[in-house]
Amino acid sequence: MSDQHASSLPPPLHSPLPRVVIIGAGYAGSHAAVAASRSGKVEVVVVDHDGRHGFLARMAGVAAGRLRTSDARAPLRELIGADIEVVHGRVVRIDDEAGTVPLDDATLLHADAVVVSAGSGSPAGSVPGSDRYAATLHTPDDALALRRRLARTDRLVIVGAGATGVQLAAEVAAARPGIEVRLVEIAGRLLPAEPRRLGDDVMTALLQVGVHLHLSTEVARVDRRGVVLGDGRRFDGTVVWAGGWRADATELLPTAPTQDGRAIVTSDLRVSGLRRVLAAGDIAAHRDIIGRLLPMSAQIASQAGATAGHNAAALATGQSTRPARLVELGRIIDLGDRGVGRVGPIPIGWGPTSRLVPLLHLGVDLRHLWQLGGVAVALAHVPTRGGAQATPPMRTPLRAVS
C-alpha cells in the first residue's frame, strides 16, 4: 500500500484483500468499520480528520462540567481495534468510476467500496450573526470550548429547544447554579419534533431547576453581546446555537440526488446512481421499513453504519448485499439527574421514574461501545458524573463573544 499519511500511524497493512474506505468516525462510521472488518474478507481504512470518536450524547454533560473532559471522545483505535487502519485527513472528493478517494494532503486511496458517514454540517435556518458569535454543541471540540466559556459567564442563552438545547439547559442549570439560563424556541413548545407529552415533561423539569423558557420566540440576530429577538427585546450572555443541523451530501457527492441535503440511498444503502458508494448516518436520507423518513440520530446512524459496513464488504468481494432494516426504537432525553423519553409511542420517565432514565441512557451508551469493541471497551469508557467541574462559575458576565 503506497498511501502516505501521518507518521504517528502504524505501517500500512500491505493487504492483498479488497479495500473498503470509511469516511468519518462518528456513530455510523465506527459501526461500518467494525462490520466490514468482521467479514474477514476486506481491508478496512477509516479516514477521519483527527482519528477520534466523539460521544454525541455526552456533549452537554461535558460542556456543563458534570462529566470529565475525557468523556467527550476516545481514540478511534481503542474502540474499533488495531486491524482497522486509521488515516488522519480530509477527503476532497470520491471518484466512483475510478474507485479512488483523494485526500487534502495529496494522498490517493484506492477503494473497492466506500462508505460515506461524514455526518451533518452547518445549522439549518441560521440567523444573522449566528455563525460568527454563537457557540455550537455538535463535536467534542465544541463541548470543550463551551466548557471554557461557561467558566467566565453568568448568563447563557440557548437557541433551539430540541434534544440538544433542552439537555444543555438542564445540565448547566444543575452544574452551575450561578449561571442564568434562558432557552429560546421559535415553536410554541419544547421538543417540537416529539410528542407533546414529552415536551411538557421536559418543561416541568426545566422550570424546576430555574431555566427561563421563551417559547414562540424568534431570534432576529446574534451579536457580540447576545441575541436580539424579533420583537426587539435583547438577552445578553453567551449564546449557544442548538437549532437543527443540516447535512450537505453534495460536498463529497456532487452528482448524488438529495433530500434536505441528505443523500438519497437505495434499500441496501448505496447512494442512488452510484456503483460502489454507500452512505450512512446523518448524511443519508434513511427510511424505516415502511418508507418513513427517519430522523438524524445516533441510534439510526449506528444501525445504518453496521448495515453499510456489511454491504460495503459484500460489494468489494462480489457478494450480495442485504436491505437495511432500520427501526427508531424511541427517544431518551437525559436531563442530568433525571430524564424523560419514550419507547415507541409510550412515554417513560414520568413522576419518580424520571430518575431511572439517566440509567437507561447510560445503558444505551455502553451498548454502543460494547457493539464496537466488547465488554472491555465499554468498561474502559464509562462516563463519570459528579466532581468533574474543573472551574467554578464566575459572577462577571462575558462582555463579548468572539
ABEGO torsion letter per residue (X at the ends): XABBBBAABBBBAGBABBBBBBBEABAAAAAAAAAAAAAGABBBBBBBAAGBBBBAAAAAAAAAGABBAAAABBBAAAAAEAABBBBBEBBABBBAAAGBBBBAAGBBBBBABBBBAAEBBBBBGBBBGAAAABBBBABAAAAAAAAAAAAABABBBBBEABAAAAAAAAAAAAABAABBBBBBBABABBGAABBAAAAAAAAAAAAAAGBBBBBGBBBABBBAAEBBBAAGBBBBEBBBBABBBBBBAAAABAABBBBGGBBBBBAAGBBBGBAABBBBEAABBBBBAAGBBBBBBAAAAAAAAAAAAAAAAAAAAGBBBBBBBBBBAEBBBBAGABBBEBBEABBBGBEAAAAAAAAAAAAAAAAAAAAAAEAAAAAAABBBBEGABABBBBABBBABBX
